[in-house]
Amino acid sequence: MTNEAKLKESSAAAVAGAASPLDKLRAFCLSQGYAGILSLGKLFRRLDKDRSWTLSREELEAGVKQFGLDLTDADIKQLFAQFEKDGKSGINYEEFLEALRPGMSDARKAVVMQAFTKLDKSGDGIVTTDDLKGVYTAKDHPKVKSGDATEDQILKGFLARFEGNTSTDGKVTKQEFLDYYSALSKAVDDDEYFVEMIKMMWAL
């Protein structure tokens, strides 16, 4: 069983016994695999029609339900109250996602940010297929060689693993990159092993 499969299994088992609505939502996200939290984040961003970076209680409830978790009215009320600042403006969903994300040690965060910086060639905080071309070549990929796919299609597929299953736009933000690796981090106990794994993965 892979680390991701183990994470899915243990997190799915933790949903029912979670101590709080936030813990329940976190466990449910992790039960969807490494991309669970970033999938929820993309869903929230789509629900934020006016780009206010906030969600109303109704939007929070709709997002959680669309994501597949059936929380009670009391759970939604408690979850919303935990993050609402002034009683009227809603909750900042980036702060909400940050609280939802499993914690990472400083060493883990640093190496993940090092990897993101290497990928983000333009320095605009978003990794695109153009950025990837500077560090990841797809010209020797079997599907490119056989004519079944273009280099851009392979690069977009590469980025899609960091985008979750709610939408794929060929762009990965710093937050989405962190969302993905915080879940992967949860599945790896040893700090030193995690850091070395990321360094090897991205040739840091």
N, C-alpha and C positions, 0 to 999 in steps of 0.2 A: 504493500500500500504506500502510495506517495505521501509526502508531507502535506500536500494540499488536500488529499483525500482524508487523511487523519484529522486535519483541521476542520473540514466539513462535517465529519462524523461527530467529533467531540463537541463542536459548536451547536449542531442540530440537537444533540442530547441536552445541552445547557439551556436551550430556549425556554422550556417549560418551567425549569426551576430557578430562573433568573430572579434576582432580588429586587430589581427595579425595572420600569419600562425601558430606561436607557440601556441597561444590561441585556434586556431581552432583545432589543433592536440590534445591539452590537453582536450578540450571539447569532441572531438570524442572518445578519449581513455576512458574518464569517462562515456561516453554514453554506453560503453561496460560493465560497472559494475566495481566492486572493482578490478578485475584482468586485467583491460584494459591496464594500463601502463606496468605492468610486462609482459603481452603478447607481447607488442611491443618490450620490452627489449630483450626477448628471440628471437624474430624474427631478431633483429639487430645482436645479438650474432651469430646466424646461418649464417647471410650474411657476417660476418667478417671471411672469409675463411682463411686468413693468420694470424689470431689472433693478429692483430696489435692494437686492441682496438680503431680503427678508421674506419670511413666510408667515402667513396668517395661520391661525389654528386650523381653519378649514383646509388650507393648502398642505399643512403638515399631515393632517389626517388622510387627505387624498393621496399624498405621496407614499405614505407608509402602506396604505391599502393597495395601491397600484404595485408596490414592491412585493406584495404577497403576504404581509404580516397582518393578522387580524388583532389589533389592540382594542381594548375596551375604551369606552368614553372616559372612564376614570384614568386609564393609562395615558391617553392623549392629553387630558387636562394636566396631569402631573408632569408629563414630558414638556409640554408647552410652558408651564409655570416655572420650570427649572431654568429655562433660558430666556424668558421674556424679561426685558429690562425695566420698561416704564409702564407696562399695563396697556399699551395701545399700539405700539409700532410693530408688533410681531417679533419673530426671533431671527437673528442673523444666522443663516444656515451654514456659513463657513465656520463660525464658532461652534455650532451644533455638531458639524462633521468632525471638527478637531477633537471635541470631547468624546465622540463616538469611536474615533480611531484608537486602536490599541497602542499603548505607550511604547516608545522606542528609546533606548539609551542614547546619550549624546553621541557616542561613537557610531552607533548605527545610523542616526540621522545625518551625521556628517558625511559618511561614505555614500549614502543615498543622494544627498545634495551634490556631492562631488560627481557622481554619475550623471545626474540631471544637467549640471553645468557643462559637462563634456558633450552631452547630446545637443544642448541648446546653443548651437553655433552662432545664431543671430543675437543671443542675449536678451530676447524679448520676453522670457518667462514661459514660452510655449514651444514645444518640440513638434516639428512638422516633418513631412517626408523630405523636404529640402534640407533641413538640419541633419537628418539621418544620412543623407548621401555623403556627408563628410566623414562619417565614422562607420557606416555599415553599408557594404556593397552587396547588391543583389544580382549583379550581372552573371555570377557563376551559379546562381540557384538553378536546380534541375528544371523547374517549371519555366524559367526565363529561357534557358538553353533549348528547351523543347518547343518554345513558342506558345505554351499554354497560358502564360501570364507575362505582363510587362514588369519592369523593375519597380515602377510606381505602385503597381498592385501588390507586389511582394512587400514593399516598404509599408504600405497602408495596413497590410495584414499583420506586420510586425508591431505597428503602433496599436492595433486593435486590442492586443492583449492587455494594454494599460487603460482601455476605455470602458471595459465592462460590457454588459449586454443590453443596456437601455438605449444607447446611441453610439454611433461611430462617426466622427467628423474628421478623422485624419489629423487631429491635434491633441496633444497631451500637455496639460498645465502642470505646474509644480505641485499643486495640491493633489491632482489626480495621480501623479507619480508617487507622492507620499502615501496616498490612500492605498495604492496597490502594495507598496513595500511594507507598510505597517501591518497589513494582513499576512504577508509572507513572513515578516519578522516574528509574528505571533507563533508561527509553526516551527521556528528555529530557536532552541533554548540557549545555545552558547553564543555570546557576543563575538568572540574572536572568529568563530566559524562563519557567522553571518557576514562580518566585515570582509573576510577573505573571499567568501563566495561572491559578494558584489564586486570586489576588486577584479576577480578572475572573469566574471561575467562581462564587465565593461572595460577590461584591460586598463585599469587605473594604475 
